[in-house]
Amino acid sequence: MVVRFSAHAQDKLSVRKVTEQDVIGVIENPSEQLEDIEHSLKVAIGPLNARSLVVIYRTIGNDVKVITVYHTRKLEKLIRAKINRGAWRRVE
């Protein structure tokens, strides 16, 4: 698997002090996976430094393109809001 980062994602990594390896770790071993229905993207979530790291990405064949990454301390609130408005759905 080749992981590429959009210019936006690279900028957010720098601003949010997240490493590419942190992101790859969450993609490879997420604690939770969802689908972004609005944008046809995947959402991987995993723990990072007492917060949750949310990685939004697209798969292209066997490759991954990371669109953006962000932290949240209010993970359940974020997920509930996204699901309630129809933006995300859980992946089983």
Buried (B, 14 or more C-beta within 10 A) or exposed (E): EEBEBBEEBBEBBEEBEBEBEBBBBBBEEBEBBBBBEEEEBBBBBBEBEEEBBBBBBBEEEEEBBBBBBBBBEEBEEBBEEBBEEEBBEEEE
